[in-house]
């Protein structure tokens, strides 16, 4: 079916969200809580767009709005830009020590930001986009979630204690746009979410590449064990390449 | 029931709504039972407890039928006199009758009292008249007649048509036409389908739904059965907050009684309809009153709303078509089926049919539960039914629609209350809270109070609501502490508008109403805080100084006697003085002074 985004006619599959349709066609809509692997969460509200459906116009979150009708979408009007400016300002207000938010603030408000108060408290950097929670659900073990309500909402493990299920994979920290999840690590240890993990070294190159719990979890989930499972990503590729060369050498 | 007893017998109804219970009505009921069992009385007597009569200000209420006598503020020590005089000899005890403050006359029946005269009871029709634990009482007042009617005479489509024609709009706050909602669900393709009763009433000071669930649980059940028939649902849930223990108890009794009579379960009354209801006890989160959050909570997830671009009528509970209506909406359904859509639509305004239940609280004389036709003015509700402002003080504002409603000023007292007029006035119907405020209320502090409540009760999922409320709260706190700046007003307006347009759910989209409505109607008060450093109502402690006007002070000493910090001194019959060092600005002296001699600087 056909819809229009910013007066450009595009072909979409019914049920696609506006954001997906826009991105497929190279139309930019800003987001903070969206990741293509996890779908729309409807939380940050940066992706608000105006939807005209017949005579009615309304403001919707493009990441959760499914397309079933021939709508007309505008992705940047003065009203939408005002919302985005305010969201960025509000988030920056609550995470003053996040460089990420400072950059965003400059981008949307121009010039230098007002007085900055750097703090080492990760809460002051978190923008509650919950991408970490999504990553933990999909890649990890659902060890963290958004806890409490209202203005007290924050991300943590149950009761703020070292989680029994956390495998220390750090998928949460990797996806975090605001650098709000701290990892403290040495060659042998990793501390994340108040839990200490032993780092396992690659049997080929000797670089630490995973935690013991992470490897156990992968083994239990995929059944992959043995030499290859004890290699880091790089070495696993190299190992694979050697195998392919050997195999093709035999064939020729 | 009163219809079946002869003139030689008396029915004694003791109100055991939450307000009366708190004032000892259960003890009154037990004393009556106990003394009647040991006393020889000429007439046959029946005693029963009822749900909330609404007139909580004057409770515990005891009604004697068929004489139609209403005794107010009855205490255990009055019981023997009631038996000896009223029940034995028919003598009315004047002292226990309501005394009209204007005419000074004692009034025998509650039907003749101003508080009840302008009310029109549809949703509350049975409450105060029946024992909520008795299904027989409900049946005697046409209970389950509508269920019988639809099962024997109407098709599901006819039921939906009737509800559409009645013009009934959802009483939970949204005001969406109930019949159209049912039609959308009936037209959905997936099954099974679910029916949910939203009993997660969480506004401070509201007890409309609570009173219905406590006082007339069967009307909710009957409404849900009718909907189940209309949309083809097989399971229903009543979501009640767990702190409503009496509501949970009475609903559970009612469901069991309905089951044992075959009104719930397989093949209801021999028809093809199979439907049963389960109670889900909520943890008390305000946001769970939002339907998608409520659904998430029933599913065992965190009570957070989702975007409603696909309605629950299509994808609701467990992704299946779901009807979710508020308690009061359900209570209207049997009446619409029994009396017909036309009769129901004859009451109310063009766009809002029927009545609305309000919990009238705050600085009004007759606090309680009232049900009035849509279109009744705020003035009628507050002055005629509510009996005006306590202590003869001046009306300042009425807050409608719960914490995310707006504050309406005195210039709009003649506003005819319905869904649309309230929204146009920058407030909302909400579920029907009406909080009356007098001139001792600071509107900036009120905005701060509600914003603080919402900041704690928002789910915290979307940025505009969570961060917007945080910013508004910090700004309002600064203004109340005397650190306000004029720029703050434009800042709040700007943030509030973003919250209205960009928030995920209705809680967030309305959460700025207390701020926007007070900025609109009471801007002067904000400016007095900011520019003059004073709180005109004498509430914000950092900006208030009380003093005694020596001209007006009679030296009665009432203020100094009630001052909690002994901060007022003076000789008898001489003007008194407030020690500013000691004063904690609690305002108790202002409340006590009969001569308006204590002023705010």
Interface residues (C-beta under 8 A of the other chain):
Chain A: X32 X42 X43 X44 X45 X46 X48 X59 X60 X61 X64 X65 X66 X79 X82 X83 X86 X87 X90 X91 X93 X94 X127 X128 X145 X146 X148 X149 X150 X151 X152 X153
Chain B: X285 X287 X302 X306 X307 X309 X310 X454 X455 X456 X457 X458 X459 X460 X461 X462 X463 X464 X466 X467 X468 X469 X470 X471 X473 X494 X495 X497 X498 X501 X502 X503 X504
